[in-house]
Amino acid sequence: MADQDTYAEFQDAVNMTASEIEKWLKTDEAKEVGQKSKPNGESVGHDSGRKIVKILGTKKADLTDADEKHMRKVVGYVHRHLAQRPKGDVEETAWRYSLMNWGHDPLKK
């Protein structure tokens, strides 16, 4: 089970629903951004998005240590990336698309 602080920070950082993330991950934009490190050419962020969907679909009591570790990774990434917001309209930018792979849409209210 994830500790309460990690769980709360994850809930704050991930502002997209599991279904929104799943739909997003199917787009060309989601597949094109990010550092490609997987043998199949998948980016770290795209892989993270799939893990986030799994975590969102898991009861809090059933989260594993690996889930908690990934939740901390997501929180750190989202916070670092938000601090690097580019100037101007970000709607169709790799910056936004990368964040969305990590479950955070900076344009979502």
FIROZA-436960 format. One line per field, with one value per residue (C-alpha): residue number from 1; residue in one letter; y, x, z. Coordinates in steps of 0.25 Angstrom, whole numbers, padded with zeros to 4 digits. Layout:
BEGIN
seq	(NUM ...);
type	(A ...);
c2	(Y ...);
c1	(X ...);
c3	(Z ...);
REM end
This chain:
BEGIN
seq	(1 2 3 4 5 6 7 8 9 10 11 12 13 14 15 16 17 18 19 20 21 22 23 24 25 26 27 28 29 30 31 32 33 34 35 36 37 38 39 40 41 42 43 44 45 46 47 48 49 50 51 52 53 54 55 56 57 58 59 60 61 62 63 64 65 66 67 68 69 70 71 72 73 74 75 76 77 78 79 80 81 82 83 84 85 86 87 88 89 90 91 92 93 94 95 96 97 98 99 100 101 102 103 104 105 106 107 108 109);
type	(M A D Q D T Y A E F Q D A V N M T A S E I E K W L K T D E A K E V G Q K S K P N G E S V G H D S G R K I V K I L G T K K A D L T D A D E K H M R K V V G Y V H R H L A Q R P K G D V E E T A W R Y S L M N W G H D P L K K);
c2	(0000 0014 0023 0035 0046 0039 0035 0050 0056 0046 0050 0064 0062 0053 0062 0053 0041 0027 0027 0041 0036 0023 0031 0041 0029 0025 0038 0040 0052 0043 0033 0044 0051 0048 0040 0027 0016 0004 -0007 -0005 0010 0014 0026 0026 0035 0027 0015 0023 0026 0012 0009 0021 0015 0002 0010 0018 0005 -0001 0000 0008 -0004 -0013 -0004 -0010 -0004 -0003 0005 0014 0016 0019 0029 0036 0037 0043 0053 0057 0058 0066 0076 0078 0079 0089 0098 0098 0103 0110 0124 0126 0117 0103 0095 0088 0087 0075 0081 0079 0065 0060 0064 0057 0044 0046 0048 0063 0072 0086 0092 0085 0093);
c1	(0000 0005 0008 -0002 0007 0012 -0003 -0008 0004 0001 -0014 -0010 0000 -0008 -0020 -0025 -0034 -0030 -0039 -0033 -0019 -0022 -0029 -0017 -0006 -0013 -0010 0002 0006 0007 0016 0025 0030 0040 0053 0052 0058 0050 0055 0042 0044 0034 0038 0040 0027 0018 0022 0020 0006 0002 0007 -0001 -0014 -0011 -0009 -0021 -0029 -0023 -0029 -0020 -0019 -0014 -0003 0011 0024 0027 0014 0018 0032 0026 0016 0028 0035 0022 0021 0036 0035 0022 0028 0041 0034 0024 0035 0041 0028 0031 0026 0014 0003 0007 -0006 0001 0015 0024 0025 0010 0010 0021 0014 0001 0008 0011 -0004 -0003 -0010 -0005 -0017 -0028 -0035);
c3	(0000 -0004 0007 0009 0005 -0008 -0011 -0009 -0017 -0028 -0028 -0029 -0041 -0049 -0054 -0065 -0063 -0067 -0079 -0084 -0083 -0090 -0102 -0102 -0102 -0115 -0123 -0132 -0123 -0111 -0118 -0124 -0112 -0101 -0099 -0107 -0098 -0100 -0110 -0118 -0119 -0108 -0100 -0085 -0083 -0092 -0084 -0071 -0076 -0078 -0063 -0058 -0064 -0057 -0044 -0045 -0047 -0035 -0021 -0012 -0002 -0014 -0019 -0019 -0015 -0030 -0032 -0021 -0027 -0040 -0033 -0027 -0041 -0047 -0036 -0038 -0053 -0054 -0044 -0051 -0065 -0060 -0055 -0070 -0076 -0089 -0092 -0101 -0105 -0101 -0106 -0118 -0112 -0109 -0095 -0093 -0100 -0091 -0079 -0084 -0085 -0071 -0067 -0066 -0076 -0072 -0080 -0072 -0061);
REM end
